[in-house]
Amino acid sequence: MDEVKILARQAPWSDRIELLVTMTNEQGRWCGRQIEFTTYAPGVIPYPTITLTKQEAQILIDQLWDCGLRPSEGSGSAGQLAAVQRHLEDMRTLVFEKRTGGQP
């Protein structure tokens, strides 16, 4: 089975992100070359340039995060949101105990 990886890193001398596409299978290790663009007729749905499993896509997202990229919209990651929610619940508990002296 083919294992595809898209590796991302911050280019050392510019603000660009470099991507390397690799594939490993029983025949060896491969790396992608630059993308070649071709024309297609209006109304034709082009074949995807690359497809990834969810695990492969997650690795790419994690590497882009490591390069300093963040979603441009939204309320942050689920992990960040969960941490904030736990903190708010802790604060509610503290305020409730202070107001009531710990009595329900």
KAZI-V278565 format. One record per run of one state. SS is the DSSP state (hx for helix, st for strand, lp for the rest). FROM is the first residue (numbers start at 1). TO is the last residue. If there is no record, write none. Layout:
BEGIN
ss=SS from=FROM to=TO
ss=SS from=FROM to=TO
END
This chain:
BEGIN
ss=lp from=1 to=2
ss=st from=3 to=10
ss=lp from=11 to=16
ss=st from=17 to=25
ss=lp from=26 to=27
ss=st from=28 to=31
ss=lp from=32 to=53
ss=hx from=54 to=66
ss=lp from=67 to=77
ss=hx from=78 to=100
ss=lp from=101 to=104
END
